[in-house]
């Protein structure tokens, strides 16, 4: 494990990396007017839109000094970071800063961590924006979740002596091929990392192929197995279910994307042939699409009730979840869960959250984002693959009509998640060692 970076005896072609980083930065500057316009247009209808714009340009981020800085790009990475951030907080590691890139990630982080940490946006990877933030924060440690390798951020942290660790690191074969194309820059970025905690042996092998050293790398498992199930979600599930649907069977289609809701609705029509009283909870991945999804449901002839505009209509066929951060509550009261992003080519989303609650999981053919986890969950009996609307409708119907089968699948899923936990503690121990080394270097009179 390294705490400070040294370029002595390095094999990294420094000049090649510098040229590639220069070209990358020039491309960012050229794209900046269009990025700024997009951010401003999206900011106008959002209550916190201007804050997002300011922070994405390196302004703001509070008055923290010497924080432990955790960057989690969006909802999935925030979910993985939550147990780790909570454990750091319990150990008295302060102050803590969490940054995200997306607004949904920001909302999720505020909901789950806002009381214990500061939550802000990561600036665009433009040198002046990044330099301004790092100079103001003077972080003691930067923790990047999954594969957030930003060339200018890593380079400036290296120059300022800020240790950077990559946690819950994953690297697909497709991403590996992309990094090979800019190998000098890739190796320079990897050289800037103090430690890499890979999810699997395959991920570790790909990082080693790109230049990570044995000293840098450890395979620690996936933090997402250490699912933090909100206590209130379980405690109030029965009451919320009674209020929402009475005795009606409930299935949820979660984290769906464009082009996928149509298939879910086709499947729901098939479910209704055998179970006309069934209720579908439909939760788009991006709540700003709720109006579009509602119109689609109405065109298909389904009565819709929105979570933010509840009514008492007993004829409601679809309950539209149009908020961020409440998905666990609805997983907890559902009988069956379809996890989206797997029927529209988006690569799938996190199957562990419903599995941890003992809810049988259905997924489509495309689960590249969670390939190993999904395959293992299917093999364990906690999940089942479907390929289209017809097979989705058939699988939901079968599970809703067969309680024993549903119970077996749910129990298998919960057991699978429990058996693979523990990555958080393994990562935490290493992070605490890095922090002790940092504190020893800065001396007793510096912020700890």
TABELCOR-V761443 format. One record per helix or strand. SS is the DSSP state (hx for helix, st for strand). FROM is the first residue (numbers start at 1). LEN is the number of residues. Records with the same first field share a line. If there is no record, write none. Layout:
SS->FROM-LEN  FROM-LEN
//
This chain:
hx->14-31  49-8  75-16  103-11  127-11  151-10  173-9  183-9  201-10  223-3  231-5  237-9  261-14  287-13  327-7  352-5  368-13  389-13  403-17  423-20
st->68-4  96-5  118-4  141-5  163-7  195-4  217-3  250-7  279-6  304-3  309-1  318-3  336-4  360-4  383-3
//
